[in-house]
């Protein structure tokens, strides 16, 4: 392939999946890759935290061990080693060491820090503050390349980019790429409100590793991240209309929502008090998912991450599956490129896109279904004790082992 033009790949969105695709392919001689990101380099809106699932860093260590080490560094993240769950009165039903169900521990990190670690090494390949004004196929032929019209939001300058072989949509659940080339996804609502915020930890650092506390269909999730801060994600059921009522966004409602007849535990009292004291900092949303899609009919567009398969956040698999997507797609394309070099051919992009879908679909649908099933304790009228006891049973633990351990093995692809 040395006498042929490199494959030109446009990645739309410098989130988790987009960055990992660029990381994996930026050094390939047969690839010209660039990323379009509408936001600034320092994403000031990424003000909350996340726990990254074991399956994410397991795959990342295979594909990019230096980045995996960087994400685990002191001051960047804290280790996620245990999972505690119980009732808001302090009764504990689950006290799980992650190594019982995973091959590795993982991390708790601020979103902004994750973006910084992912983006800094590939900054030369990302065009920040840039939007896609138009995108499409150049003509109706089967081998037609794609094009983009992009606009710098700071200068207003526009640029037409031709001869694109593959557009990778990593631009979130409201994906412009998916809407343009595939479909307008119809969100499926769980009937649950979720809200998120960061608060200072208590002087005695009462919150540490990953924990969940329930009262009826109401849940408080929390863990500490670097900087002596605590990430809190609260949830409560919504009525059939699905809209979040304004009265639910008040301290009075939230104080009462999680309080059992016997009163709060010390930890849950801290969480509820912190939520109520920082009510103006809360980000409110409704839990939803979208059906998984991957490629368009003509085979030169591939969606990854939330663009492809936004899922209920109950098991923290949204960003984690984006890790899997980005690592796998880049490693798989490297394998295809190596095979094409040996044959002196150019890779068949539609066949490659179809291959990614055929390998990833079952895994993604399993993660979506498992996340859906694990959300039962968030629903109105569901007994949390039943749900919590179920989490301790072999069936649930085996599902977690499948989720955390059965990642696609990309090492053979990377050795070729």
Secondary structure, 3 states (H helix, E strand, C coil): CCCCCCEEEEEECCCHHHHHHHHHHCCCCCEEEEEECCCCCCCCCCCCEEEECHHHHHHHHHHCHHHHHHHHCECCEEEECEEEEEECCCCEEEEEEHHHCCCCCEEEEEHHHHHHHHHHCCHHHEECCEEEEEEEECCCCCCCCEEEEEEECCCCCEEEEEEECEEEECCCCCCHHHHHHCCCCCCEEEEEEEEEEEEECCCCCCCCCEEEEEECCEEEEEEEECCCEEEEEEEEECCCCCCCCHHHHCHHHHHHHCCCCCCCCHHHHHHHHHHHHCHHHCEEEEEEECCCCCECCCCCEEECCHHHHCCCHHHCHHHHHHHHHHHHHHHHHHHHHHHHHHHCCCCCHHHHHHHHHHHHHHHHHHHHHHHHHCCHHHCCCCCHHHHHHHHCCHHHHHHHHHHHHCCCCCHHHHHC
